[in-house]
């Protein structure tokens, strides 16, 4: 038998005893008054039961934000395609486009089909 084996057994016993001393107040409440360590181990939030998150979406605001973004994108695409729009307005959930040149209507329809 090697000399290190008894030391390993002694170290294992010491670590086990220390674990019992520190963890007993966590499992046995209240700990005996004569016990050397009285404070229980504080469990983290994940071990206490975790958290409960509830996400919600404001649908009306999400639709409004999407419409505003699409209106800006449409305005940019019309500018890039050099199609003049006299007005681009939003009315509730509708976007109204009034062209400066009615002859460009087919270009606008093609642009809307391709990009939107």
Secondary structure, 3 states (H helix, E strand, C coil): CCHHHHHHHHHHHHHHHHHHHHHHHHHCCCCCCCCCCCCCCCCCHHHHCCCCCCCCCCHHHHHHHHHHHHHHHHHHHHHHCCCCEEEEEEECCEEEEEECCHHHHHHHHHHHHHHC
